[in-house]
């Protein structure tokens, strides 16, 4: 399986795209995670993907930098179903608040002939804390990260040979996630900014982490690999080098600071 970061930035970036990514296995089955705005269609194309290949979609929470692109995906899917250009079905997974909001937005924003396909061929699936579903042939367990802001779910995805990828969402790790994250092969964790620039970006006031925090966490959990995302974009050209240099002071595993459209081979 490989992971392609469509976007790596936080909610307010302008120099890169909001955090979302695609997981693709060797059989070309894809899972889209979150969506930013309508630019998700452009990002998918730039990454070499057909948006129609995104048959399984995960929405972690209802913040606009993660959800609005999913509304555009729903619009495209339903329009192409209506015109006969989209075969088969698609599924969107999220907790109850996300699914209710998507249903409401669809009713308000899409045409009645498009809304008709929701529930018939485009399935909005409510998932619960600790529940496991099969997406693109892989077991995916959803879990509540106990956010203090909007309700948010992370997930653990089973890779081959006992390997496991864990996405902690876009907030700092909560001890309730240990059963999923401890000893994982791949840990995806937000890193709003450098620890050395915390006074500038105030990550803790926004309930986010620094690179130092994320890497200390990865070391304590025994994660073999850590991927940092959901960052500021004030020095985007130097971000990879700067974040890697700070992170390596606290974590000795494999550290990845991807750029938009960068692909990482997971197994």
Protein Blocks (a to p, Z undefined) as FASTA:
>chain_A
ZZddfbfcdfkbckbccdddddddfkopacdedjkimklmmmmmmnopafklmmbccdfb
lcfklmmmmmmmmmmmmmmmmnopagcjddddddfklmmmmmmmmmmmmcfklmmmgojl
mccddddehiacdeehiacddddehiakbccdddddddeehiacddebjadcdfklmmmm
gopabdcdddfbafklmmmnommlnopadfklmmmmmmmnopabdcdehiafklmmlmmm
mmmmmmmmmocbdcddddehiacdfZZ
